[in-house]
């Protein structure tokens, strides 16, 4: 079991399925999740961070999901059933530079006419 005291951020869900061929995790949410949020997936052999690029509910793309929803999320690395999902604040020291750069580019493209 993962020691949640070592993870910064709010636990927002649990991985229920992983589809290796397409790199998608099925997640049961216990809190809301939005496109653009920074998340961390952590389990016995899993530990990585990524930005949420897209969410799907019943094969339909959505911008946000709420507690109780079962979502599909494209993930950058393998995860496993039972892994926990955490939402990270944007200023957490462990957030990678690549994610910060991606968010900066995203914000520039959405604010520039």
Backbone as CSV, one residue per row, in Angstrom:
resi,resn,N_x,N_y,N_z,CA_x,CA_y,CA_z,C_x,C_y,C_z
1,UNK,0.846,-1.185,0.000,0.000,0.000,0.000,0.889,1.245,0.000
2,UNK,0.471,2.289,-0.673,1.221,3.535,-0.775,1.007,4.358,0.480
3,UNK,2.092,4.940,0.989,2.008,5.818,2.147,1.571,7.192,1.649
4,UNK,0.321,7.564,1.878,-0.205,8.816,1.348,0.399,10.032,2.032
5,UNK,1.102,9.846,3.133,1.759,10.971,3.798,2.901,11.520,2.948
6,UNK,3.479,10.717,2.051,4.607,11.150,1.246,4.172,11.834,-0.050
7,UNK,2.903,11.814,-0.361,2.410,12.389,-1.609,1.766,13.741,-1.321
8,UNK,2.252,14.775,-2.042,1.621,16.082,-1.915,0.434,16.129,-2.868
9,UNK,-0.608,16.809,-2.455,-1.775,16.924,-3.309,-2.950,16.157,-2.742
10,UNK,-4.080,16.298,-3.408,-5.329,15.698,-2.963,-5.589,14.409,-3.739
11,UNK,-5.913,13.337,-3.035,-6.277,12.103,-3.720,-7.632,12.305,-4.390
12,UNK,-7.676,11.993,-5.702,-8.907,12.254,-6.451,-9.470,11.024,-7.141
13,UNK,-8.773,9.894,-7.052,-9.314,8.723,-7.719,-8.440,7.498,-7.609
14,UNK,-8.945,6.424,-8.215,-8.291,5.126,-8.176,-8.352,4.509,-9.568
15,UNK,-7.221,3.983,-10.037,-7.174,3.324,-11.340,-7.905,1.989,-11.228
16,UNK,-8.877,1.774,-12.113,-9.635,0.516,-12.105,-9.265,-0.378,-13.282
17,UNK,-8.740,0.210,-14.347,-8.344,-0.545,-15.545,-7.162,0.163,-16.191
18,UNK,-6.353,-0.602,-16.935,-5.312,-0.010,-17.769,-5.325,-0.730,-19.102
19,UNK,-5.433,0.029,-20.173,-5.478,-0.512,-21.521,-4.135,-0.233,-22.185
20,UNK,-3.244,-1.232,-22.156,-1.855,-1.055,-22.563,-1.699,-0.670,-24.035
21,UNK,-2.494,-1.260,-24.915,-2.328,-0.995,-26.347,-2.574,0.463,-26.698
22,UNK,-3.487,1.122,-26.000,-3.793,2.520,-26.305,-3.298,3.479,-25.224
23,UNK,-2.724,2.956,-24.143,-2.152,3.801,-23.092,-3.188,4.629,-22.354
24,UNK,-4.311,4.006,-22.023,-5.402,4.712,-21.351,-5.706,4.039,-20.024
25,UNK,-5.901,4.861,-18.992,-6.287,4.359,-17.672,-7.763,4.646,-17.445
26,UNK,-8.474,3.664,-16.912,-9.844,3.854,-16.451,-9.764,4.230,-14.979
27,UNK,-10.381,5.338,-14.610,-10.253,5.863,-13.247,-11.629,6.160,-12.667
28,UNK,-11.857,5.715,-11.439,-13.048,6.094,-10.674,-12.675,7.326,-9.866
29,UNK,-13.353,8.443,-10.116,-13.025,9.692,-9.428,-13.747,9.816,-8.092
30,UNK,-13.022,10.344,-7.100,-13.602,10.654,-5.791,-13.664,12.163,-5.587
31,UNK,-13.146,12.923,-6.554,-13.187,14.393,-6.547,-13.165,14.846,-8.001
32,UNK,-13.390,16.114,-8.226,-13.440,16.627,-9.604,-12.059,16.647,-10.251
33,UNK,-12.045,16.626,-11.587,-10.817,16.690,-12.370,-11.115,17.463,-13.641
34,UNK,-10.194,18.350,-14.019,-10.368,19.196,-15.200,-9.199,19.022,-16.158
35,UNK,-9.446,19.242,-17.439,-8.362,19.292,-18.408,-7.435,20.428,-17.983
36,UNK,-6.134,20.172,-18.001,-5.145,21.157,-17.578,-4.626,20.938,-16.167
37,UNK,-5.343,20.134,-15.364,-4.864,19.830,-14.010,-3.573,19.022,-14.087
38,UNK,-2.742,19.181,-13.072,-1.538,18.365,-12.935,-1.870,17.219,-11.992
39,UNK,-1.521,15.998,-12.399,-1.835,14.843,-11.573,-0.591,13.993,-11.352
40,UNK,-0.690,13.130,-10.361,0.354,12.147,-10.081,-0.317,10.798,-9.893
41,UNK,0.192,9.795,-10.573,-0.276,8.429,-10.387,0.786,7.690,-9.592
42,UNK,0.356,7.032,-8.529,1.325,6.369,-7.670,0.766,5.045,-7.166
43,UNK,1.616,4.032,-7.175,1.266,2.704,-6.687,2.532,1.958,-6.310
44,UNK,2.436,0.633,-6.210,3.593,-0.177,-5.814,4.769,0.006,-6.763
45,UNK,4.504,0.008,-8.061,5.576,0.145,-9.050,5.350,1.334,-9.979
46,UNK,4.402,2.174,-9.674,4.045,3.319,-10.512,4.324,4.599,-9.755
47,UNK,4.918,5.578,-10.423,5.100,6.901,-9.829,5.486,7.883,-10.926
48,UNK,4.506,8.621,-11.454,4.806,9.635,-12.450,3.780,10.759,-12.378
49,UNK,4.179,11.903,-12.929,3.327,13.085,-12.975,3.051,13.444,-14.419
50,UNK,1.902,14.042,-14.655,1.578,14.520,-15.997,0.448,15.533,-15.926
51,UNK,0.320,16.294,-16.997,-0.811,17.204,-17.144,-1.955,16.420,-17.794
52,UNK,-3.181,16.768,-17.453,-4.352,16.134,-18.059,-4.615,16.837,-19.390
53,UNK,-4.371,16.120,-20.486,-4.575,16.685,-21.823,-6.012,16.520,-22.300
54,UNK,-6.630,15.403,-21.941,-8.010,15.157,-22.354,-8.648,14.156,-21.407
55,UNK,-9.959,14.244,-21.307,-10.754,13.335,-20.486,-11.875,12.777,-21.344
56,UNK,-12.262,11.550,-21.071,-13.419,10.987,-21.750,-14.330,10.295,-20.746
57,UNK,-15.625,10.471,-20.960,-16.644,9.739,-20.216,-17.509,9.052,-21.260
58,UNK,-17.591,7.731,-21.193,-18.359,6.948,-22.174,-17.958,7.305,-23.609
59,UNK,-16.671,7.404,-23.875,-16.091,7.665,-25.197,-16.377,9.071,-25.726
60,UNK,-16.868,9.964,-24.890,-17.112,11.352,-25.302,-16.130,12.259,-24.567
61,UNK,-15.449,13.120,-25.308,-14.498,14.050,-24.695,-15.234,15.079,-23.857
62,UNK,-14.684,15.367,-22.674,-15.250,16.367,-21.773,-14.112,17.229,-21.236
63,UNK,-14.444,18.425,-20.775,-13.451,19.335,-20.195,-13.295,19.126,-18.699
64,UNK,-14.315,18.564,-18.055,-14.285,18.365,-16.607,-15.104,17.132,-16.245
65,UNK,-14.721,16.521,-15.125,-15.462,15.377,-14.592,-15.607,15.579,-13.091
66,UNK,-16.653,14.992,-12.531,-16.933,15.210,-11.108,-16.771,13.907,-10.326
67,UNK,-16.807,14.024,-9.020,-16.713,12.854,-8.156,-17.806,11.854,-8.535
68,UNK,-17.437,10.583,-8.592,-18.386,9.538,-8.956,-18.325,9.145,-10.425
69,UNK,-17.713,10.002,-11.262,-17.588,9.676,-12.687,-16.511,8.622,-12.901
70,UNK,-16.715,7.796,-13.923,-15.701,6.858,-14.379,-15.159,7.415,-15.676
71,UNK,-13.860,7.733,-15.684,-13.273,8.419,-16.833,-12.203,7.566,-17.498
72,UNK,-11.913,7.917,-18.737,-10.771,7.392,-19.462,-9.765,8.516,-19.592
73,UNK,-8.502,8.224,-19.296,-7.453,9.237,-19.310,-6.224,8.675,-20.008
74,UNK,-5.758,9.367,-21.048,-4.526,8.980,-21.731,-3.371,9.250,-20.776
75,UNK,-2.541,8.221,-20.535,-1.426,8.372,-19.607,-0.104,8.167,-20.339
76,UNK,0.945,8.796,-19.821,2.238,8.761,-20.496,3.063,7.534,-20.152
77,UNK,2.649,6.775,-19.136,3.400,5.602,-18.712,2.423,4.537,-18.217
78,UNK,2.928,3.349,-18.044,2.096,2.240,-17.567,1.629,2.490,-16.137
79,UNK,0.402,2.139,-15.875,-0.117,2.169,-14.508,-0.879,0.872,-14.282
80,UNK,-1.299,0.650,-13.053,-1.920,-0.615,-12.706,-3.191,-0.419,-11.901
81,UNK,-4.060,-1.403,-11.946,-5.280,-1.382,-11.145,-4.896,-1.188,-9.676
82,UNK,-5.571,-0.270,-9.018,-5.298,0.007,-7.609,-4.378,1.188,-7.377
83,UNK,-3.718,1.685,-8.445,-2.880,2.880,-8.286,-3.761,4.057,-7.901
84,UNK,-3.221,4.946,-7.112,-3.966,6.119,-6.663,-3.621,7.328,-7.530
85,UNK,-4.609,8.206,-7.718,-4.435,9.399,-8.539,-4.569,10.618,-7.627
86,UNK,-3.604,11.530,-7.729,-3.575,12.743,-6.917,-3.560,13.971,-7.812
87,UNK,-4.275,15.029,-7.407,-4.193,16.313,-8.097,-3.100,17.109,-7.393
88,UNK,-2.173,17.658,-8.167,-1.071,18.438,-7.613,-1.335,19.918,-7.797
89,UNK,-0.967,20.735,-6.807,-1.016,22.175,-7.028,0.025,22.543,-8.096
90,UNK,-0.222,23.586,-8.844,0.665,23.963,-9.951,2.062,24.341,-9.490
91,UNK,2.241,24.711,-8.232,3.556,25.161,-7.768,4.287,24.132,-6.914
92,UNK,3.924,22.854,-7.020,4.610,21.811,-6.256,6.036,21.665,-6.786
93,UNK,7.056,21.641,-5.908,8.438,21.551,-6.370,8.727,20.321,-7.224
94,UNK,8.009,19.229,-7.067,8.267,18.009,-7.831,7.725,18.034,-9.244
95,UNK,6.936,19.041,-9.603,6.358,19.095,-10.943,7.483,19.351,-11.949
96,UNK,7.520,18.567,-12.974,8.626,18.626,-13.917,8.630,19.916,-14.727
97,UNK,9.816,20.290,-15.159,9.993,21.482,-15.974,9.240,21.360,-17.286
98,UNK,9.206,20.158,-17.862,8.510,19.949,-19.133,7.031,20.279,-19.015
99,UNK,6.394,19.916,-17.908,4.979,20.228,-17.710,4.799,21.733,-17.559
100,UNK,5.689,22.386,-16.822,5.597,23.847,-16.665,5.723,24.547,-18.017
101,UNK,6.658,24.093,-18.850,6.818,24.684,-20.185,5.559,24.462,-21.024
102,UNK,4.988,23.255,-20.961,3.776,22.950,-21.713,2.637,23.869,-21.281
103,UNK,2.479,24.060,-19.978,1.423,24.949,-19.492,1.662,26.385,-19.952
104,UNK,2.919,26.829,-19.947,3.244,28.173,-20.423,2.877,28.356,-21.885
105,UNK,3.204,27.356,-22.726,2.853,27.432,-24.150,1.344,27.421,-24.334
106,UNK,0.663,26.602,-23.553,-0.800,26.526,-23.637,-1.429,27.873,-23.292
107,UNK,-0.953,28.497,-22.226,-1.511,29.778,-21.826,-1.221,30.864,-22.865
108,UNK,-0.055,30.819,-23.501,0.279,31.808,-24.524,-0.631,31.663,-25.734
109,UNK,-0.915,30.431,-26.140,-1.739,30.234,-27.334,-3.194,30.566,-27.086
110,UNK,-3.659,30.464,-25.844,-5.060,30.765,-25.577,-5.288,32.239,-25.316
111,UNK,-4.223,32.991,-24.982,-4.418,34.429,-24.700,-3.992,35.299,-25.868
112,UNK,-3.264,34.738,-26.845,-2.825,35.509,-27.995,-3.900,35.464,-29.076
113,UNK,-4.275,36.645,-29.637,-5.300,36.635,-30.695,-4.817,36.039,-31.988
